Each structure stands twice: as structure tokens, then as C-alpha cells.
Amino acid sequence: MMKLSADSQFHRQLFLFNGLLPALLILIDAARGRLGVNPTEFVTRTTGVLTLVFLILTLMVTPLRKLCGWNWLLKQRRLLGLYAFFYGLGHLLTYLAYDRDWQLQTVAGDVYKRPFIAIGMFSFLLMVPLAVTSTNAMIKKLGGQRWAQLHRLTYYIAIGGVLHYWAIVKSDVTWPRFFAVLLALLLGYRAVAGMKKARSMTPRAS
């Protein structure tokens, strides 16, 4: 029991450190003036990609746990989801601060000109209730089943994130395609797992 608790604490600290490391590196590079010729674009793109990375990692927890027996990952899933929200918020704030100069009334016109921004904003809005309900108290209040159903929105958020990223990139779509393939595999796994579960429950129902 002591060993299990120590391992859980170690994994927690490991995920906490590695999740914050990209933000720390961005701040260090910003302080040293090493964000390239267009710092705003660099930070915007980087936080957007990090949002997708943590969304994909969140969705990978269940397959890895079931296929590899890594049950310890389950306790870190909410943390990964919160990091996705954290970098998504950074992505949005960077856009509002440097692209729109906090002139919020100009956002609607920009969304009309560049519809991919609407996809990104809608995906982020879907992340808000997931972040709000990430505490143990909210899980208890909602009930495990309702909480799990709500957090299935993560798949739709990831789809929106991939579409948003793909629309931004005008020439080389290597990385958007990479995320799209990963997400397709995860959706495929979920579909197959769902069919297997339905088949296993059919004899019981009959």
C-alpha cells in the first residue's frame, strides 16, 4: 500500500513537471528574446499545438491502460485534461491580446473572415465545463456515469482542434495530418471497444 501511494505520488509529480515545462521554456525564451522574428505567431502556434498534444494524451489513457495494463495512468487523466485547457486558454488569450489588442468587438468580424477561428473558439468553449467539473467534488455531485458522458466531449473537442489546426496551415500539413491520424486511431479504438461491449451485453439482456 505504501509503495502504491509512493508510485502514485511520483507519477503525479512527473506529470506536473513535464506539463509545465513547455510553458516555462516559452517564458525563458521570451525573457531572452529568443522567440523568433514573430514572437506572437510563435506563442500562438505553440500553445495551440500543445493543446492538441495534451488532448491526444488524455484520449490515449484508456487504450494504454487496457492494452498495456498501465492502470496508474487513470489517476493522471484529469491532470492531462487540465493541461489541455491551460494551453488552450493561453492560445486564446494570446490571440485576444496580440492579434485583437483586447478589442473584443473586432472578434466577430475576424471570425467571419477566418471561420477556422470559430471552430477553435467553439472547441475551447466545450473545454470549459470539462475543466469546471474536473474536481472530485463535481464528480460526486454529477455522479460517475453523467460525469463520464460529459467528458466524452473530449473527442469532439479534439476533432475541432484538428480541423482548426489544419485550416490554419496553408502549405505543409504534415503535423495536422499526424494529429488527424492519431485521433482517427483513437476514435477507431473507441468504436471497436463499444461494439465489443455491446456484443458482450447482448446475451445478458436476452
C-alpha positions as CSV (number, residue, x, y, z in Angstrom):
1,M,0.0,0.0,0.0
2,M,2.8,2.4,0.9
3,K,4.6,1.5,-2.4
4,L,1.5,2.1,-4.4
5,S,1.0,5.5,-2.8
6,A,4.6,6.4,-3.4
7,D,4.4,5.4,-7.0
8,S,1.2,7.4,-7.5
9,Q,2.9,10.5,-5.9
10,F,5.9,10.1,-8.2
11,H,3.7,9.8,-11.3
12,R,1.8,12.9,-10.2
13,Q,4.9,15.0,-9.8
14,L,6.4,13.7,-13.1
15,F,3.2,14.7,-15.0
16,L,3.1,18.1,-13.2
17,F,6.7,18.9,-14.1
18,N,6.5,17.8,-17.7
19,G,3.2,19.5,-18.3
20,L,4.5,22.9,-17.0
21,L,7.9,22.5,-18.7
22,P,6.8,23.9,-22.2
23,A,5.2,27.0,-20.6
24,L,8.4,27.5,-18.6
25,L,10.6,27.2,-21.7
26,I,8.4,29.7,-23.5
27,L,8.7,32.2,-20.7
28,I,12.5,31.8,-20.6
29,D,12.8,32.2,-24.3
30,A,10.6,35.3,-24.2
31,A,12.7,36.8,-21.4
32,R,15.8,36.2,-23.6
33,G,14.2,37.5,-26.8
34,R,14.5,34.1,-28.5
35,L,11.0,33.6,-29.8
36,G,12.0,34.3,-33.4
37,V,11.1,37.2,-35.8
38,N,7.4,36.9,-34.9
39,P,7.0,36.1,-31.2
40,T,3.2,36.4,-31.3
41,E,2.8,33.8,-34.0
42,F,5.3,31.5,-32.3
43,V,3.5,31.6,-29.0
44,T,0.1,31.3,-30.6
45,R,1.1,28.3,-32.7
46,T,3.0,26.6,-29.9
47,T,0.2,26.9,-27.3
48,G,-2.3,25.6,-29.9
49,V,-0.1,22.6,-30.7
50,L,0.4,21.9,-27.0
51,T,-3.4,22.0,-26.5
52,L,-3.8,19.2,-29.1
53,V,-0.9,17.2,-27.7
54,F,-2.5,17.1,-24.2
55,L,-5.9,16.4,-25.7
56,I,-4.5,13.4,-27.6
57,L,-2.6,12.2,-24.5
58,T,-5.8,12.4,-22.5
59,L,-7.6,10.2,-25.0
60,M,-4.7,7.8,-25.1
61,V,-5.1,7.0,-21.4
62,T,-7.9,4.4,-21.7
63,P,-6.3,2.4,-24.6
64,L,-2.9,2.3,-23.0
65,R,-4.4,1.3,-19.7
66,K,-6.4,-1.6,-21.2
67,L,-3.8,-2.7,-23.8
68,C,-0.7,-2.3,-21.6
69,G,-2.1,-2.7,-18.1
70,W,-0.9,0.8,-17.1
71,N,-3.7,1.4,-14.6
72,W,-1.7,4.2,-12.9
73,L,-2.4,6.4,-15.9
74,L,-6.0,6.7,-15.0
75,K,-5.2,8.9,-12.0
76,Q,-3.3,11.3,-14.2
77,R,-6.0,11.7,-16.9
78,R,-7.7,14.7,-15.3
79,L,-4.3,16.4,-15.0
80,L,-3.6,15.9,-18.7
81,G,-7.1,17.3,-19.5
82,L,-6.4,20.4,-17.3
83,Y,-3.1,21.0,-19.1
84,A,-5.0,20.9,-22.4
85,F,-7.4,23.5,-21.0
86,F,-4.4,25.5,-19.7
87,Y,-2.6,25.7,-23.0
88,G,-5.9,26.2,-24.8
89,L,-6.6,29.2,-22.6
90,G,-3.1,30.5,-23.3
91,H,-3.8,30.1,-27.0
92,L,-7.0,32.1,-26.8
93,L,-5.5,34.8,-24.6
94,T,-2.5,35.3,-27.0
95,Y,-4.9,35.7,-29.9
96,L,-7.1,38.3,-28.0
97,A,-4.1,40.2,-26.6
98,Y,-1.8,40.4,-29.6
99,D,-3.9,39.8,-32.6
100,R,-7.0,41.7,-31.4
101,D,-5.3,44.0,-28.9
102,W,-8.2,43.2,-26.5
103,Q,-10.6,44.9,-28.9
104,L,-13.3,42.2,-28.4
105,Q,-15.8,43.9,-30.7
106,T,-13.5,43.1,-33.6
107,V,-13.5,39.4,-32.9
108,A,-16.9,38.8,-34.7
109,G,-15.6,40.4,-37.9
110,D,-12.4,38.4,-37.7
111,V,-14.3,35.1,-37.2
112,Y,-16.4,36.0,-40.3
113,K,-13.3,36.5,-42.4
114,R,-11.5,33.4,-40.9
115,P,-14.1,30.7,-40.0
116,F,-11.4,28.4,-38.6
117,I,-11.2,30.8,-35.6
118,A,-14.9,30.0,-34.8
119,I,-14.0,26.3,-34.8
120,G,-11.2,26.9,-32.4
121,M,-13.3,29.1,-30.1
122,F,-16.2,26.6,-30.1
123,S,-13.8,23.8,-29.2
124,F,-12.4,25.8,-26.3
125,L,-15.9,26.6,-25.0
126,L,-16.6,22.9,-24.9
127,M,-13.5,22.5,-22.7
128,V,-14.8,24.9,-20.1
129,P,-17.4,22.6,-18.5
130,L,-14.9,19.8,-18.5
131,A,-12.3,21.9,-16.6
132,V,-15.0,23.1,-14.2
133,T,-16.1,19.5,-13.4
134,S,-12.6,18.1,-13.0
135,T,-12.7,18.0,-9.2
136,N,-13.6,15.1,-7.0
137,A,-16.5,17.1,-5.6
138,M,-18.0,17.7,-9.0
139,I,-17.7,14.1,-9.9
140,K,-19.5,13.2,-6.8
141,K,-22.2,15.8,-7.5
142,L,-22.8,14.7,-11.1
143,G,-22.4,11.0,-10.5
144,G,-19.8,8.9,-12.2
145,Q,-22.0,8.0,-15.2
146,R,-23.1,11.5,-16.0
147,W,-19.6,12.8,-15.5
148,A,-18.2,10.2,-17.9
149,Q,-20.8,11.1,-20.5
150,L,-20.0,14.8,-20.2
151,H,-16.3,14.2,-20.6
152,R,-16.8,12.3,-23.8
153,L,-16.9,15.8,-25.3
154,T,-13.1,15.5,-25.3
155,Y,-13.4,13.6,-28.7
156,Y,-15.4,16.4,-30.3
157,I,-13.0,19.0,-28.9
158,A,-10.1,17.1,-30.4
159,I,-11.8,16.9,-33.7
160,G,-12.5,20.6,-33.7
161,G,-8.8,21.2,-32.7
162,V,-7.5,19.2,-35.6
163,L,-9.8,21.0,-38.0
164,H,-8.8,24.3,-36.6
165,Y,-5.1,23.4,-37.0
166,W,-5.5,22.0,-40.5
167,A,-7.3,25.2,-41.7
168,I,-4.5,27.4,-40.3
169,V,-1.7,25.6,-42.1
170,K,-1.7,26.7,-45.7
171,S,1.1,24.6,-47.2
172,D,2.8,21.8,-45.2
173,V,0.0,19.8,-43.4
174,T,2.4,17.2,-42.1
175,W,1.6,17.9,-38.4
176,P,-2.1,18.4,-38.8
177,R,-2.2,15.1,-40.7
178,F,-0.3,13.4,-37.9
179,F,-2.8,14.6,-35.3
180,A,-5.6,13.6,-37.6
181,V,-4.3,10.0,-37.9
182,L,-3.7,9.7,-34.2
183,L,-7.3,10.9,-33.5
184,A,-8.7,8.6,-36.1
185,L,-6.9,5.6,-34.5
186,L,-8.3,6.6,-31.1
187,L,-11.8,7.0,-32.4
188,G,-11.5,3.7,-34.2
189,Y,-10.4,2.0,-30.9
190,R,-13.3,3.6,-29.1
191,A,-15.8,2.3,-31.8
192,V,-14.4,-1.2,-31.7
193,A,-14.4,-1.3,-27.9
194,G,-18.0,0.0,-27.9
195,M,-19.1,-2.8,-30.3
196,K,-17.4,-5.4,-28.2
197,K,-19.1,-4.1,-25.1
198,A,-22.5,-4.1,-26.8
199,R,-22.0,-7.7,-28.0
200,S,-20.9,-8.9,-24.5
201,M,-24.1,-7.3,-23.0
202,T,-26.5,-8.8,-25.6
203,P,-26.5,-12.3,-24.1
204,R,-27.1,-10.9,-20.6
205,A,-30.1,-8.9,-21.8
206,S,-31.6,-11.9,-23.6
